[in-house]
Amino acid sequence: MEKRLREIEKTIQNGYYKDTWESLSNYEVPKWYKDSKFGIFIHWGIYSVPAFGSEWYSRNMYIQGSKEYAHHIETYGPHKNFGYKDFIPMFKAERFNPEEWADLFEKAGAKYVVPVAEHHDGFQMYKSELSRFNSYEMAMKRDVLGELFAEFGKRGIQSGASSHRVEHWFFMGHGKAFDSDIKEPLKRGDFYWPAMEEPNHHDLYSTPTPTKEFLEDWLLRCCEIVDNYKPKIIYFDWWIQHSAVKPYLKKFAAYYYNKAIEWNQEVVINYKHDAFMFGTAVIDIERGQFADTKPYFWQTDTAVAKNSWGYTKNNQYKKAKDILCDLADIVSKNGTLLLNIGPKADGTIPDEDKAILLEIGHWLKINGEAIYGTRPWRNFGEGPSKIEEGQFTDTKDKIFTHEDIRFTVKGDCLYAIFLNYPDTGEAIIRSLAQQDASRLPHFHGIIRQVSVLGFSETPVWKRSEKGLEIKTNTVKSEKPIVFKIQLE
């Protein structure tokens, strides 16, 4: 452990990036990431065995009075006889086929994929020298991360990894409150270690303070993923915000960015809240969006299910149309969408998840030029519907009108994405109004051609003081419709 920590320090000392915010502020977001626009998140772990409640089953099953606590006793018996660790041998993944997963993600139009390498429960989905509680030594006895990365690479899909390890500091702590299988003494290397008291939900980042031993273990685990798998993205969940984590967070970022220089690669770190100093990594909004365009690149992570990130038997699924409207809105505002699915314990992806991904992929195959490689226009869009800004807003259905449009640009083309194109075939893009030359024009470009992606019909159009007036006869779809406007 000490030797490895010294090696990490040496890489930082000898590298371009140092473990200071000033040095890390030299980071630039890669073009490949800005161009990608759509990725897939994968929450797959032991929690897919009980498949009840959510991916937080490992925590909630030990909270007396919770629905997971009652379900666990009724289904598996008392916690002292059957704890969370006892799900490990049941996680057989006998139908897991990484090639099939990669084929599906390619058909879905994903340009990057981020499997969860370690969730809050502390079980690693990769081969590790730091803990035997991993998928290579236990459960299905396969290096899940390694196998997936190999298949993604064959298809030109960028590979990332998500670490939720820091939350394990407190995640299993409720099991100490009664007679369960989580008992002291717990030491480093134990599956449940350290199972500390959970922080007050009103003050998540102050107490309890992680120890040096735990934080060094966290740093080593993160660097192990970097060294062994060379991920293009590392995604962190929220509790890296804790002040005690910050010095180690800076060390990790410097190490990761320096290793990327060695590989001649450009990489990304995703973070939430203010865990990183602004400009040193890419901010992520969990289950939410921004209301307006941002001058910096950002990411939304959300899931196909409203109630859970992992697979449960009662997942409440979104409609592909609604996800596509979110995608258009996010991209128009200088963002990218990371969409999560939750595979079953046997290694299969649920039919509902598949169907949503394939619908998205079909739309992107036709309309992808309005998404991939684009940049924001002067206006992100127009129309009366307002997006509620902030995290955890995606469970509320958004109703878009016939006037709600989102814009992207690429080359000499402006793309107008109608989120709810009118059945009448008559629409107006008001941002393209022709104004008197004596006044400051809202739009002064010359429109050369207007077409509709995926349709052979050439729309009838004219510019007026109202806007770009469009008339079509055969253009109809419940999903967003994209007009390609070529400019002089």
Sequence and secondary structure as in RCSB ss.txt:
>XXXX:A:sequence
MEKRLREIEKTIQNGYYKDTWESLSNYEVPKWYKDSKFGIFIHWGIYSVPAFGSEWYSRNMYIQGSKEYAHHIET
YGPHKNFGYKDFIPMFKAERFNPEEWADLFEKAGAKYVVPVAEHHDGFQMYKSELSRFNSYEMAMKRDVLGELFA
EFGKRGIQSGASSHRVEHWFFMGHGKAFDSDIKEPLKRGDFYWPAMEEPNHHDLYSTPTPTKEFLEDWLLRCCEI
VDNYKPKIIYFDWWIQHSAVKPYLKKFAAYYYNKAIEWNQEVVINYKHDAFMFGTAVIDIERGQFADTKPYFWQT
DTAVAKNSWGYTKNNQYKKAKDILCDLADIVSKNGTLLLNIGPKADGTIPDEDKAILLEIGHWLKINGEAIYGTR
PWRNFGEGPSKIEEGQFTDTKDKIFTHEDIRFTVKGDCLYAIFLNYPDTGEAIIRSLAQQDASRLPHFHGIIRQV
SVLGFSETPVWKRSEKGLEIKTNTVKSEKPIVFKIQLE
>XXXX:A:secstr
 HHHHHHHHHHHHHSS  SSHHHHTT    HHHHHH EEEEE  SGGGTT  S TTHHHHTTSTTSHHHHHHHHH
H  TTTS GGGGGGG   TT  HHHHHHHHHHTT SEEEEEEE TT  BSS  SS S BTTTSTT S HHHHHHH
HHHHTT EEEEEE GGGHHHHTGGGGGSSSS  S   TTSSSTT      TTSTTTSS   HHHHHHHHHHHHHH
HHHH  SEEEE GGGGSTTTHHHHHHHHHHHHHHHHHHT   EEEE TTSS TTSSEEEEET B SS  SS EEE
EEESBSS SS  TT  B  HHHHHHHHHHHHHTTEEEEEEE   TTS   HHHHHHHHHHHHHHHHHGGGTTT B
  SSSEESS    BBSS TTS     TT EEEEEETTEEEEEETT  TTSEEEEGGG    TTS  S    EEEE
EETT     EEEE SS EEEE SS   SS EEEEEEE 
